[in-house]
Structure formats: structure tokens, C-alpha cells
């Protein structure tokens, strides 16, 4: 069957994109309290984040006993985890434990940071292959985040890493292609490799601004993903420490309503 644009759009809607919220958006709250807040905001899916600075879930503890932590999570909330984000580099033993945790939760998407800018390309390819093999064995897709300060800050280098480390994809965070020295960078080359998306609004001078006041073209991003029949997840992802109290809740609710209307 020939796939027309109309057919692509229908497939995109029928298979649907899962809208989640990144738990680091509420990173100053304990995990059970953050889950309750997420439910009250109208989300039913989450992206679990592991960071050295977060008090929600400790990497070493979860990796050492993933079964117990999965049981605790299921008891604490009925929210569905659709993705895991590992914000900090860790050793392979801990990494394997976190992948096992994701597997037990039936999470299909695992995002890691690319190595810092200046890391030799081949060294990074070897690292990605090693970690992707662990994810692949667990039936989980692995992707690298397009964050400034890493090898994936350049869209073409990010794609080259994916091509060299077969099976690795991209977690697209358009904010880092908008707010950067030298101005906005075109990132269309990344779309065929996108496995996950982090979204907030961003201006050329501030990494996070209130929704509607920045340069993130949500409609175009969704339209480009439709061209590749994207049917995975997107996460509303507010940066830690940027908003508090009612301002943060208002922003999360606004982004949920805006993105839901577009999907």
C-alpha cells in the first residue's frame, strides 16, 4: 500500500504518541508526593529520572535491588512509566541494574547523556555500543540526549554517533539547538533517528521560558515526526530549579493541554 501523507497522519493518530511528564520537573519532591502531583495535573504517564542531585530515587539503591523498587513504585502509584532517563554517568554494573529496573517496569525507552564535548569519537562509539548491547538484550531502545556540552550538541555528530553505534537513537531536546552560542541551529537531520523527545519552551537567551513566549515550534516538530510515523513518547520536561509552587504547576498543566491538543 502506498503511504500518502493522509495515511501517515492517520497511522500517527491511531498508534498515538504517549505524553508523559519527566519526574525531574518535580525533582525537589519525594517520589510519592511527586506522583500524586502528576496525577492531579492530569498526566497518567511518567519518565523516571536518575541523577546524583535528585532525592527521588537513588541510582545505586535501585540498581542493587530493582525488584524491590519496582514493587514499591507500583504500590505508590498507578502511573505508567514509559521512559527512563539516566542523567549521570555510572559504571556498567549500576547501569545493568537500572536497565533491569526498566525492563521489570516494561519500559521500552532508556535515555543516557552523550560523553562530554572533546571526548574522542571512537571512544564514545565503544561506550555506546557497550551500553546499547545491555539495553538490546533487555528489549529496550537506548538513545542519547542532544544536550549542550556533550558530543550530541551538534546534530550532525549526534547522527554520526547513531550510525556508528547501530541501534542507538536520539532523544531530541530542541531547547539546546535554540539557546546556544552562535544562534539557532537546524536539527532536521536528527528526526529519522529520534526515539524520544523532551519538551519545554525556550528563547534564544533562556533555556526555559513560559510556554508561548519562546521559539520552540511544537507544531513543526510533531509534523516532522509524523513523516517518520513516530508513535513513541514525548515528555514535558521542566528543568530542575527553574520554577516552584503554583508557577510550576501552571506551566506543566499548560504544556500538557497544548501538546495534547496538537497530538
C-alpha positions as CSV (number, residue, x, y, z in Angstrom):
1,X,0.0,0.0,0.0
2,X,1.3,3.4,-0.9
3,X,1.7,5.6,2.2
4,X,0.4,9.0,1.5
5,X,0.6,12.0,3.8
6,X,-3.0,11.4,4.8
7,X,-2.3,7.8,5.6
8,X,0.8,8.8,7.6
9,X,-1.3,11.2,9.6
10,X,-3.9,8.5,10.3
11,X,-1.3,6.0,11.3
12,X,0.3,8.5,13.6
13,X,-3.0,9.2,15.4
14,X,-4.2,5.6,15.5
15,X,-0.9,4.3,17.0
16,X,-0.7,7.5,19.2
17,X,2.1,9.3,20.9
18,X,2.3,8.9,24.7
19,X,2.5,12.2,26.5
20,X,4.4,11.9,29.8
21,X,6.0,14.2,32.3
22,X,9.6,13.9,33.4
23,X,9.8,13.4,37.1
24,X,12.8,15.7,37.3
25,X,10.2,18.5,36.7
26,X,9.2,17.9,40.3
27,X,12.7,16.8,41.4
28,X,12.5,18.7,44.8
29,X,9.6,16.5,45.9
30,X,9.8,13.0,47.3
31,X,8.7,10.4,44.7
32,X,5.3,9.5,46.2
33,X,4.4,13.2,46.6
34,X,5.6,14.0,43.0
35,X,3.5,11.1,41.6
36,X,0.4,12.4,43.4
37,X,1.1,15.9,42.0
38,X,1.5,14.4,38.5
39,X,-1.9,12.7,38.7
40,X,-3.6,15.8,39.9
41,X,-2.2,17.7,36.9
42,X,-3.9,15.2,34.5
43,X,-0.9,13.1,33.4
44,X,-1.0,9.3,33.5
45,X,2.5,8.6,32.3
46,X,5.9,9.5,33.6
47,X,9.6,9.4,32.7
48,X,11.7,8.3,35.6
49,X,14.9,10.2,36.0
50,X,18.1,9.2,37.8
51,X,20.5,11.9,38.8
52,X,23.1,12.3,41.5
53,X,21.4,15.5,42.6
54,X,17.9,14.0,42.9
55,X,16.4,12.6,46.1
56,X,13.6,10.8,44.4
57,X,15.3,7.6,43.5
58,X,18.9,6.7,44.2
59,X,20.7,5.0,41.4
60,X,22.9,2.7,43.5
61,X,20.0,1.5,45.6
62,X,17.7,0.9,42.7
63,X,20.4,-0.9,40.7
64,X,21.3,-3.1,43.7
65,X,17.7,-4.3,44.2
66,X,15.5,-3.4,41.1
67,X,12.8,-5.9,42.0
68,X,12.0,-4.3,45.4
69,X,12.0,-0.8,43.9
70,X,9.6,-1.8,41.1
71,X,7.2,-3.3,43.7
72,X,7.4,-0.1,45.8
73,X,6.7,2.1,42.7
74,X,3.7,0.0,41.8
75,X,2.4,0.3,45.3
76,X,2.9,4.0,45.5
77,X,1.2,5.0,42.2
78,X,-0.8,3.7,39.3
79,X,1.1,6.0,36.9
80,X,2.7,4.2,33.9
81,X,6.4,4.6,33.4
82,X,7.2,4.9,29.7
83,X,10.8,6.0,29.7
84,X,13.9,6.2,31.9
85,X,16.5,9.0,31.8
86,X,19.9,8.4,33.3
87,X,21.3,11.9,33.7
88,X,24.6,10.9,35.3
89,X,27.3,8.6,34.1
90,X,27.7,5.4,36.0
91,X,29.6,2.1,36.0
92,X,28.4,-0.8,33.9
93,X,27.2,-2.8,37.0
94,X,24.9,0.0,38.1
95,X,23.9,0.6,34.5
96,X,22.9,-3.0,34.1
97,X,20.8,-2.8,37.3
98,X,19.0,0.3,36.1
99,X,18.2,-1.4,32.8
100,X,16.9,-4.4,34.7
101,X,14.7,-2.0,36.7
102,X,13.4,-0.5,33.4
103,X,12.8,-4.0,32.0
104,X,10.7,-5.0,35.0
105,X,8.6,-1.9,34.6
106,X,8.1,-2.8,30.9
107,X,9.7,0.5,29.9
108,X,10.9,0.5,26.3
109,X,12.9,3.7,26.2
110,X,16.2,4.5,28.0
111,X,18.0,7.8,27.5
112,X,21.6,8.5,28.5
113,X,23.8,11.5,28.2
114,X,26.5,11.5,25.5
115,X,30.0,12.0,26.7
116,X,31.4,15.5,27.2
117,X,32.5,17.6,24.2
118,X,36.1,16.7,23.4
119,X,35.8,13.0,24.0
120,X,37.4,11.0,21.1
121,X,34.7,9.9,18.7
122,X,35.7,6.3,18.7
123,X,35.9,6.1,22.4
124,X,32.3,7.3,22.6
125,X,31.2,4.8,20.0
126,X,32.7,2.0,22.0
127,X,30.9,3.2,25.1
128,X,27.6,3.5,23.4
129,X,27.9,0.0,21.8
130,X,28.7,-1.5,25.2
131,X,25.6,0.1,26.9
132,X,23.3,-0.4,24.0
133,X,24.1,-4.2,24.0
134,X,22.8,-4.3,27.6
135,X,19.7,-2.5,26.6
136,X,19.1,-4.5,23.5
137,X,19.4,-7.8,25.5
138,X,16.6,-6.4,27.7
139,X,14.4,-5.4,24.8
140,X,14.9,-1.7,25.4
141,X,15.7,1.1,23.0
142,X,18.6,3.4,24.0
143,X,19.2,7.0,22.9
144,X,21.5,9.9,23.6
145,X,20.2,13.3,24.6
146,X,21.0,16.3,22.4
147,X,22.4,18.4,25.3
148,X,24.9,21.3,25.1
149,X,28.4,20.5,26.4
150,X,28.2,16.9,25.0
151,X,29.2,15.3,21.7
152,X,25.5,15.3,20.8
153,X,25.2,19.1,21.0
154,X,25.9,19.1,17.2
155,X,23.0,17.5,15.3
156,X,25.3,16.0,12.6
157,X,27.7,14.5,15.2
158,X,24.7,13.0,17.1
159,X,23.5,11.4,13.9
160,X,27.1,10.1,13.1
161,X,27.2,8.5,16.6
162,X,23.9,6.7,15.9
163,X,25.2,5.5,12.6
164,X,28.4,4.2,14.1
165,X,26.8,2.6,17.1
166,X,24.0,0.7,15.3
167,X,20.7,0.7,17.2
168,X,21.3,3.8,19.2
169,X,18.9,6.6,18.7
170,X,18.4,10.2,19.7
171,X,16.4,11.8,22.5
172,X,15.6,15.2,20.9
173,X,15.7,18.2,23.2
174,X,15.2,21.1,20.8
175,X,15.9,23.7,23.6
176,X,19.6,23.0,23.2
177,X,19.5,23.8,19.5
178,X,17.8,27.1,20.1
179,X,19.5,28.6,23.2
180,X,23.2,28.3,22.4
181,X,26.2,30.4,21.4
182,X,26.0,31.3,17.7
183,X,22.3,31.2,17.5
184,X,19.7,28.6,16.5
185,X,20.9,25.5,14.7
186,X,18.8,23.5,12.2
187,X,18.2,20.0,13.6
188,X,16.1,18.4,10.9
189,X,18.8,15.8,10.3
190,X,18.0,14.2,13.7
191,X,14.4,13.3,13.0
192,X,14.9,9.9,11.4
193,X,16.8,8.8,14.5
194,X,14.5,10.3,17.2
195,X,13.3,7.7,19.7
196,X,12.1,10.1,22.4
197,X,11.5,13.8,22.9
198,X,11.9,16.3,25.8
199,X,9.9,19.5,25.5
200,X,9.6,22.9,27.2
201,X,9.6,26.4,25.7
202,X,12.9,28.1,25.1
203,X,14.1,31.5,23.8
204,X,17.5,32.3,22.2
205,X,18.7,33.7,25.5
206,X,17.0,31.5,28.1
207,X,16.8,27.7,28.2
208,X,13.3,27.7,29.7
209,X,10.6,30.4,29.4
210,X,6.8,30.2,29.9
211,X,5.0,28.3,27.2
212,X,4.2,30.5,24.2
213,X,6.9,33.0,24.9
214,X,9.8,31.1,23.3
215,X,10.9,29.8,19.9
216,X,10.0,26.0,20.2
217,X,7.8,25.2,17.2
218,X,5.8,22.3,18.6
219,X,3.6,22.0,15.6
220,X,6.6,21.7,13.2
221,X,8.3,19.1,15.5
222,X,5.2,17.0,15.6
223,X,4.7,17.3,11.8
224,X,8.3,16.2,11.2
225,X,7.9,13.3,13.5
226,X,4.7,12.3,11.6
227,X,6.8,12.0,8.4
228,X,8.6,9.1,10.1
229,X,5.5,7.5,11.7
230,X,6.7,8.4,15.2
231,X,4.5,6.6,17.7
232,X,6.5,6.6,20.9
233,X,6.6,9.0,23.8
234,X,7.2,12.7,24.5
235,X,8.0,14.1,27.9
236,X,7.1,17.5,29.2
237,X,10.4,18.3,30.9
238,X,10.9,21.4,33.1
239,X,14.5,21.9,34.2
240,X,15.2,21.4,37.9
241,X,15.1,24.6,40.0
242,X,13.6,26.8,37.3
243,X,10.0,27.1,38.6
244,X,8.4,26.5,42.0
245,X,4.9,26.2,43.5
246,X,1.9,27.3,41.5
247,X,4.1,28.7,38.7
248,X,5.5,25.2,38.1
249,X,2.1,23.5,38.3
250,X,0.6,26.1,35.9
251,X,3.4,25.6,33.4
252,X,3.1,21.8,33.5
253,X,-0.7,22.0,33.0
254,X,-0.4,24.5,30.2
255,X,2.1,22.3,28.3
256,X,0.0,19.2,28.8
257,X,-3.1,20.9,27.3
258,X,-1.1,22.5,24.5
259,X,0.6,19.3,23.4
260,X,-2.5,17.1,23.9
261,X,-4.4,19.4,21.6
262,X,-1.7,19.0,18.9
263,X,-1.5,15.2,19.2
